[in-house]
Amino acid sequence: YGGQRHRSNYGARVVNAFDKRCFIAASPLLGSTNTRGEFWTLLANNLIASGQNDNVILAPLAYSGSEVARWAAGGDFNPVLVDTVKKLQDSGYRITNVLWVQGEADLVIGTPAEAYQERFMSMVDTLRQHGVDAPVYIST
């Protein structure tokens, strides 16, 4: 989450997909666990303004303070990831990009780099096993 709230500058060209429905994007996005602002809607506005995209569908999975192990196979958030992918696919959407912004909790608890990489790749493998061949971009 972030301090600034944003909303679509392009109406239904920037939407928030949630539970097989779409809503015009506005902070806080559905699918997150916080009520503050976020930067995804701003990113979507900028992608459209730049001409890189005609439409942007945001499907956030945001669980503040989560460790990467919770997203890996066997973790409690892995089924949430799978369910979200299935809902998007069932709605006729193809996932074209995955943006990964996570790691603060792992830094605090001292997750070793090798363990982080293994768990991250397990999450990516979950995506691949469920038909998501989109690139995964990692925020640093």
N, C-alpha and C positions, 0 to 999 in steps of 0.2 A: 504494500500500500504506500501511498504517498500523501503529501500534504495538500496538493492541489486537486480539485475536482474538475473534471472535464465532461463535455457532452459532444455528441456528433455535430460537426459543422455541416454535415451533408445529409441530414435526415436519415432515411432508411438505407443509405449507402454505407453506413457504419452501424452495424448491429451487434448485439450481445446475444449469442446463442446460449440458451439454457433450457434444459429439460424438454428438448425437441420443439422449442418455440424460439422466436427471435424478437428482440425488443430493440428499439433505437438506443444506441449505446449512451450511457451516462453514468458517472461515478455515483455511488460505488457499483461496480459491475456485479451482476448476478454470477455466482460461482465462486465468489471469494468469501472469506470469513471476517472481513473487516468492513467498517462503514465509512472509511476515509476515502480520500481521493486515490487516483491511480494514474499511470502514464500510458496505458494501453490505448485508451481512446484518443489521446493526443497523438500517439504514434500512427494510429489509423487515419486520423485527419491529415497528418503530414504525408502519409503514403498516397492518399487521394490527391492532395494539393500538388504533389510532385509529379503526378501523372503515372506513377508506378503501378497503381491499382485503380480499378474502377469502383470496386466495392471491397469492404473488409468485414469479415465476420470474426468476432472475438469470442473465444470459448475458454475463459480463464478457469484454471484450477488453482486457487490460491489459499493455502493453509499456512498462516503466519507461524513462523518458528518451527517448521517441519524439517526433519532430517532427511537426507537423500535415501537412507535405508527404508524409510516409510513408503517411498515411491518404487523401490525395487521389487522384483518378484518376491512374494511372501510378506511384503510390507502391507500395512493396513490401508494405505492410499492407492496401492496398485489396482485394486478392483474399481476404485473411483475413476482412475485413469482409463481403464478398459471400458467402463460404463459410458464415460463421456465420448470416447472414440466411437463406440457402437451407436450412441444416440445421434451423433453427427452423421455417421454413415447411413443410418436408417432414414435420416431426414434428407438424404441425397447430396450431402456435402462431401467434398474431397478436401482433406487437410493438406494444405500446400506449404505450410511453415509451422515449426514448433519452436517457441521461444522459451528458453529455460532460464529463470532467474531464481536461484536458490543457492544456499550454501552458508548463510550466516550462522545458522544453528550448528552446522558441522564445524565451522571455524571455532565457535565457542566451546564445543565439547571436545575438540581436538581430533576429529576424524582424520586418520592418516590419508595422504593423497592417493595411495594405491587402493585403499578401501573405498574412498569416494569414487574413484574412477570405475571400479568394479560395480558398485551399486548404481551409478549413473548409467553405465552401459547395460545393466540389467533392465533399467527403466526404458532405455532406447530399444532393447530387444523386445520388450513387451509391446511397444508401438509397432515394430516391424512385424511381429507375430499376428497383429490385428490389422494388417494391411496398410499401415501408415508408412509410406516411403519418402515422406517429406524430409527435407534437411532439418536438423535440430541445431538451432543457434543458441550459443551459451553466452550469457551476460557475464562480463568480468568486471 
